[in-house]
C-alpha cells in the first residue's frame, strides 16, 4: 500500500469522526431543552407532593410512631418543666438522632427551635419487643449535641434505630 492511500484513509477517518461529533453535538442541543423541561416537571411534582404531606405523613417519617407523648411521673418529678419542654420538642419536631444502649435503652434526641438538644429516653420491654416505656425526658449537658453524644457514648451508647410498629407506654398506659 502506498503512503498516499494511507494518508487518504486517515483523512477519511478523521472527517468521519468530526461529522459524528458534530451530529452528536446537534442532537444534544435539541435534546437538552426537553431534558430541562422534564426535570422541571419532575421538580414541580416532587414539590407538590411535599406541599401536600399531612402531619400524619410527616410523623411516619420523623417520629418513631404517630403517638404524641407526655412526660412520665419520674421525668416531671426529676426535671419539672424541662420534662414538658422536652416531650413538646419531640411532639413538634420528632427525633433527628437515635442512640441505643444494649438494644434496650433508646435516646431519642430532638433539636428544639433554640438549637438545644433534648433527650426522650425509652426502655424496651424486651430485646426484641416493639413496646417501650418512656423512662425520662430532659435537656442533658446544657443541650449541646457533642456533649450529649459524648455522655451517651461513654455510658455504652451507639447510634441506633427503632423497630417498626413502636408502641410507647407512659407510666404503664398508652396515651
VENMO-V787668 format. One record per residue. NEAR is the number of other C-alpha atoms within 8 Angstrom. D_LAST is the distance of its C-alpha to the last C-alpha in Angstrom with 2 decimals. Layout:
NEAR_D_LAST ; NEAR_D_LAST
This chain:
4_92.07 ; 5_93.35 ; 6_91.51 ; 6_91.49 ; 8_89.55 ; 9_86.95 ; 8_86.46 ; 8_86.30 ; 8_83.60 ; 8_81.54 ; 8_81.93 ; 8_80.78 ; 8_77.66 ; 8_76.86 ; 8_77.37 ; 8_75.12 ; 8_72.35 ; 8_72.75 ; 8_72.53 ; 8_69.38 ; 8_67.75 ; 8_68.73 ; 8_67.41 ; 8_64.09 ; 8_63.81 ; 8_64.64 ; 8_62.06 ; 8_59.33 ; 8_60.23 ; 8_59.71 ; 8_56.51 ; 8_54.71 ; 8_54.25 ; 8_52.71 ; 8_50.42 ; 8_49.37 ; 8_48.65 ; 8_46.54 ; 8_44.61 ; 8_44.07 ; 8_42.83 ; 8_40.38 ; 8_39.14 ; 8_38.66 ; 8_36.72 ; 8_34.37 ; 8_34.00 ; 8_33.25 ; 8_30.61 ; 7_28.90 ; 6_29.21 ; 6_27.64 ; 9_24.48 ; 6_21.34 ; 6_18.24 ; 8_16.71 ; 8_19.88 ; 10_19.67 ; 12_16.09 ; 10_17.47 ; 7_20.24 ; 10_19.01 ; 12_15.38 ; 11_14.76 ; 9_12.45 ; 8_11.18 ; 6_7.54 ; 6_7.47 ; 10_7.01 ; 9_7.73 ; 13_10.45 ; 11_10.59 ; 7_13.33 ; 8_16.02 ; 14_15.66 ; 13_15.96 ; 7_18.79 ; 6_20.54 ; 10_20.23 ; 9_19.44 ; 7_19.12 ; 11_19.47 ; 15_16.02 ; 12_14.67 ; 9_17.33 ; 15_16.43 ; 13_12.79 ; 10_14.22 ; 13_16.89 ; 13_14.68 ; 9_12.75 ; 6_16.28 ; 11_18.46 ; 12_16.78 ; 13_18.68 ; 9_22.46 ; 8_23.26 ; 13_21.73 ; 14_23.50 ; 14_23.32 ; 11_24.90 ; 7_26.26 ; 9_23.65 ; 11_21.18 ; 11_20.09 ; 14_19.00 ; 11_19.41 ; 13_17.90 ; 13_20.37 ; 16_19.93 ; 13_22.98 ; 10_22.44 ; 5_24.74 ; 5_27.19 ; 6_27.48 ; 12_25.70 ; 14_23.93 ; 15_20.53 ; 14_19.00 ; 16_15.44 ; 12_16.16 ; 14_14.54 ; 11_16.28 ; 14_16.92 ; 10_16.99 ; 6_20.49 ; 7_22.85 ; 4_22.22 ; 8_18.61 ; 11_16.09 ; 10_13.32 ; 13_12.57 ; 13_11.39 ; 15_11.06 ; 12_14.27 ; 13_15.45 ; 17_15.61 ; 13_19.03 ; 13_22.16 ; 10_24.63 ; 7_28.42 ; 6_28.73 ; 11_26.59 ; 10_29.54 ; 8_28.77 ; 6_31.83 ; 9_31.21 ; 12_27.55 ; 8_28.62 ; 8_31.64 ; 8_29.65 ; 11_27.21 ; 9_30.27 ; 7_32.32 ; 7_29.67 ; 8_29.89 ; 11_27.43 ; 9_28.34 ; 8_27.12 ; 9_24.47 ; 7_22.53 ; 7_19.26 ; 6_19.51 ; 5_18.61 ; 6_15.56 ; 11_13.29 ; 9_9.95 ; 11_8.24 ; 12_7.11 ; 14_6.86 ; 8_9.51 ; 6_9.51 ; 6_6.22 ; 7_3.81 ; 8_0.00
